[in-house]
Amino acid sequence: MLFPAALLQYPQIDPVALQLGPLQVRWYGLAYVSGFLLAYGWLRVMVRRGMLRLTMAQLADLVGWLVVGVVIGGRAGWWLFYHRSIPGWPEPWYEPLAVWHGGMSFHGGLLGVLAVMFLWSRRQRVRPANLMDCAALVAPVGLFFGRLANFINGELVGRPTSLPWAMIFPNDPLPRHPSQLYEAFLEGPLLLGVLWLLWRTMPLVRRRNGVIASLFLLFYGLFRFMVEFTRQPDPQLGFIAFGWLTMGQLLSLAIALAGAVMAILAARHQEQPPAANATAAS
């Protein structure tokens, strides 16, 4: 393959956004914080408008649970799906939860979020489907910021390409797909736009709790599966089957299939929608 000179130069942004003495504030951490804050603000609007059937106090408590689910699930999922220990190199017992060592998995974070939603909804005696729908409508915001942080860190780079928008990433002479930016667009604005368009234009989607959450899984799985063809396989795993299938694609196919099945089941389930003028106590 002949590689032209990259027309888009990697901007070489310092991963550390702010340093105060020994304290470092990294863009990756800011991405997580920004995503949670914006999602929380949007969910508060949904509570006021009656879309999310919670009180403001319940919402604040739920968001705390979700943060724990994302962080613990994301790290544990990375260790379970992507981690490979080095022979002869002992690891501490807490390695699956050592978020400060780096390594987070969306699929693990998703499982963590679903787990805490079901646990929290049982404690509060509320129906989880409505929670999942509203969370799905705001989740692409956090995914967008997370992928931008991956780009800033120069991690999860794309495969070599001869396309004119190829980039030269740090410590790598080959022009590569800026796959982090592809994912940021697909998992952020595009996914957000698709979900909100379906919610606003299709009465069936609004009347059936769980449909939006199911469509989130379906479209995310499809988008991630496609973009993985431009993303460099994880070096510790490589291709896991057929000479082209990656772990990310396998997991994404699984959640896309689960989303399709859940969407069919949710569409068949009749449930009264929330009142148009419903309000919740603050």
Secondary structure as UniProt FT lines:
FT   STRAND          16..20
FT   TURN            21..22
FT   STRAND          23..26
FT   HELIX           27..49
FT   HELIX           56..81
FT   TURN            87..88
FT   TURN            93..94
FT   HELIX           95..97
FT   HELIX           99..101
FT   HELIX           106..124
FT   HELIX           128..153
FT   TURN            164..165
FT   STRAND          167..168
FT   TURN            170..171
FT   STRAND          175..176
FT   HELIX           179..185
FT   HELIX           186..190
FT   HELIX           191..201
FT   HELIX           203..207
FT   TURN            209..210
FT   HELIX           211..227
FT   HELIX           228..230
FT   TURN            235..237
FT   TURN            242..244
FT   HELIX           247..268
FT   TURN            276..277
//
